[in-house]
Amino acid sequence: MPISVVEYDHDWARRFDAERALLERVLAPWLHGGVHHVGSTAVPGLAAKPIIDMVAGVRDLARARAAFEPLGWLGYAYSPHRPRAYRFSKPPARHWWECTHHLHLTEPGGDLWRERLAFRDALRGDAALRADYQGLKLRLAQEHGDDITAYTAAKRPFVARVLARAGIDLPDRSPPDPSASPAPPALPARADPPEPGR
């Protein structure tokens, strides 16, 4: 499936608001810091892959494992990611392009929390930066065809530069360690990881 970066759609904000309302109810026992729209669909005017990326803050990540089952009721499937974050995709799908939503649970102030919100805010606040990023994404989508891993890796230097201006160093990321944050057996794990929300 070729990587598809499409024009900004005002419906993305509405879709996020609807999903946030569901998540706030389901995650209420663990939620701390709110549910935030991140990634390119959260930046008005920016072309994006049409997947709603979200990050939700939780008081205690270990205790938030109890949220896996209710998230499964909403159609979210867990897949391993960083040691200090849980990642889910909706609906459960074999391929990233079949997903409509991505969700990370993490503690506010952690690396993923700071990176996603800072990058979103930088793009929202700088039209020239937004245009540069859009141009890069469109070019990389053509260059990499259906190779989402190469597409994501090629965006990383741009993301790192933007975050560095915000005082955030983007560390090297090893491939996810499935044993770092295992899923309960009742939830399906994805066959391939979704593209990170940027």
KOLLO-281073 format. One record per residue (C-alpha): residue in three letters; x, y, z. Coordinates in steps of 0.2 Angstrom, whole numbers, plus 2048, in hexadecimal, padded with zeros to 3 digits. Last residue first. Example, Ala and Ser with C-alpha at 12.3 -4.5 7.8 and 13.67 -1.06 7.14 Angstrom:
<pts>
["ser",[844,7FB,824]]
["ala",[83E,7EA,827]]
</pts>
This chain:
<pts>
["arg",[816,840,843]]
["gly",[80C,832,84C]]
["pro",[817,823,84A]]
["glu",[814,817,83C]]
["pro",[80B,808,842]]
["pro",[814,7F8,847]]
["asp",[812,7E8,83C]]
["ala",[809,7D9,841]]
["arg",[7FE,7E2,84E]]
["ala",[7FB,7DA,85F]]
["pro",[7EA,7D3,863]]
["leu",[7E4,7D6,874]]
["ala",[7DF,7C7,880]]
["pro",[7F1,7C2,883]]
["pro",[7F4,7D2,88D]]
["ala",[801,7DD,885]]
["pro",[813,7DD,889]]
["ser",[81D,7ED,88D]]
["ala",[830,7EA,88B]]
["ser",[82E,7D8,885]]
["pro",[829,7DD,874]]
["asp",[839,7E8,872]]
["pro",[835,7F5,865]]
["pro",[843,7F8,859]]
["ser",[851,804,860]]
["arg",[84D,816,861]]
["asp",[85B,823,861]]
["pro",[857,831,86C]]
["leu",[84E,841,866]]
["asp",[855,84F,871]]
["ile",[848,85B,877]]
["gly",[84D,86E,879]]
["ala",[83F,875,86E]]
["arg",[84B,879,861]]
["ala",[851,867,862]]
["leu",[840,861,85F]]
["val",[83F,869,84E]]
["arg",[850,862,84A]]
["ala",[84C,850,84F]]
["val",[83C,851,845]]
["phe",[845,856,836]]
["pro",[852,848,839]]
["arg",[844,83B,83C]]
["lys",[83A,83E,82C]]
["ala",[845,831,822]]
["ala",[843,824,82F]]
["thr",[830,825,82E]]
["tyr",[830,823,81B]]
["ala",[83D,815,81C]]
["thr",[831,80C,828]]
["ile",[822,810,81E]]
["asp",[829,807,80E]]
["asp",[81A,808,803]]
["gly",[821,815,7F7]]
["his",[831,81C,7FE]]
["glu",[835,82A,7F3]]
["gln",[823,830,7F0]]
["ala",[81E,830,802]]
["leu",[82F,838,806]]
["arg",[82B,847,7FA]]
["leu",[81A,849,801]]
["lys",[821,848,813]]
["leu",[82F,855,810]]
["gly",[823,861,808]]
["gln",[818,860,816]]
["tyr",[826,863,822]]
["asp",[82C,872,819]]
["ala",[81B,879,819]]
["arg",[818,877,82B]]
["leu",[829,87F,82F]]
["ala",[824,88E,825]]
["ala",[813,88F,82D]]
["asp",[81A,88E,83F]]
["gly",[80F,88D,84E]]
["arg",[806,87D,84A]]
["leu",[815,874,845]]
["ala",[81F,878,855]]
["asp",[80F,873,85F]]
["arg",[80E,862,857]]
["phe",[821,85F,85A]]
["ala",[820,864,86C]]
["leu",[811,85A,86F]]
["arg",[818,84A,868]]
["glu",[829,84C,86F]]
["arg",[824,850,881]]
["trp",[818,842,882]]
["leu",[824,835,87A]]
["asp",[832,83A,886]]
["gly",[828,83A,896]]
["gly",[820,84A,89D]]
["pro",[80F,843,89E]]
["glu",[80F,830,8A1]]
["thr",[80B,826,891]]
["leu",[7FD,81E,888]]
["his",[7FF,81F,875]]
["leu",[7F0,81F,869]]
["his",[7F0,81C,856]]
["his",[7DF,81E,84C]]
["thr",[7D8,81A,83B]]
["cys",[7E3,80A,838]]
["glu",[7E2,800,828]]
["trp",[7F2,809,821]]
["trp",[7FC,802,830]]
["his",[7FA,7F0,82A]]
["arg",[7F3,7E0,833]]
["ala",[7E5,7EA,83B]]
["pro",[7DC,7EC,84C]]
["pro",[7D2,7FC,849]]
["lys",[7D9,806,851]]
["ser",[7EB,806,856]]
["phe",[7F3,805,868]]
["arg",[804,80A,86F]]
["tyr",[809,809,881]]
["ala",[817,815,887]]
["arg",[826,814,893]]
["pro",[82F,805,88C]]
["arg",[82C,80B,87A]]
["his",[821,802,86E]]
["pro",[818,7F1,86E]]
["ser",[807,7EF,865]]
["tyr",[7F6,7F1,86D]]
["ala",[7E6,7F0,864]]
["tyr",[7D8,7FD,866]]
["gly",[7C6,7F9,861]]
["leu",[7BD,802,86F]]
["trp",[7BB,7F2,879]]
["gly",[7CE,7EF,877]]
["leu",[7D0,800,880]]
["pro",[7C6,7F9,88E]]
["glu",[7D2,7EA,88F]]
["phe",[7E2,7F4,88D]]
["ala",[7DD,800,89B]]
["ala",[7E4,7F4,8A9]]
["arg",[7F5,7F7,8A2]]
["ala",[7F2,809,8A8]]
["arg",[7F9,803,8B9]]
["ala",[80A,801,8B2]]
["leu",[80A,812,8A9]]
["asp",[805,81C,8B9]]
["arg",[7FB,82C,8B8]]
["val",[7F7,82B,8A5]]
["gly",[7F8,837,897]]
["ala",[7F0,834,887]]
["val",[7F9,836,876]]
["met",[7EF,836,866]]
["asp",[7F2,834,853]]
["ile",[7E3,834,847]]
["ile",[7E8,82B,837]]
["pro",[7E5,834,826]]
["lys",[7F8,834,821]]
["ala",[7FB,847,821]]
["ala",[7FA,857,819]]
["leu",[7FC,866,824]]
["gly",[7EF,874,824]]
["pro",[7EA,872,837]]
["val",[7F6,868,840]]
["ala",[7EE,859,84A]]
["thr",[7EE,84E,83B]]
["ser",[801,850,83A]]
["gly",[804,847,84B]]
["val",[7FC,84B,85B]]
["his",[7EA,84D,862]]
["his",[7EA,84C,875]]
["val",[7E1,842,882]]
["gly",[7E3,84A,894]]
["gly",[7F1,84C,8A0]]
["his",[7EC,83E,8AC]]
["leu",[7E1,830,8A7]]
["trp",[7E1,820,8B1]]
["pro",[7D0,81D,8B7]]
["ala",[7C8,828,8A9]]
["leu",[7D0,81E,89B]]
["val",[7BF,818,894]]
["arg",[7B6,828,896]]
["glu",[7C4,833,890]]
["leu",[7C7,827,882]]
["leu",[7B5,829,87B]]
["ala",[7B5,83C,87C]]
["arg",[7C7,83C,874]]
["glu",[7C0,832,865]]
["ala",[7B3,83E,861]]
["asp",[7BF,84D,863]]
["phe",[7CC,844,858]]
["arg",[7BF,841,84A]]
["arg",[7BA,853,84A]]
["ala",[7CC,859,849]]
["trp",[7CF,84D,83A]]
["asp",[7BF,853,832]]
["his",[7C8,863,82D]]
["asp",[7D2,859,820]]
["tyr",[7E4,85D,81C]]
["glu",[7E9,857,80B]]
["val",[7EF,845,809]]
["val",[7FF,83C,80C]]
["ser",[7FC,82A,806]]
["ile",[80B,81D,808]]
["pro",[808,810,7FB]]
["met",[800,800,800]]
</pts>
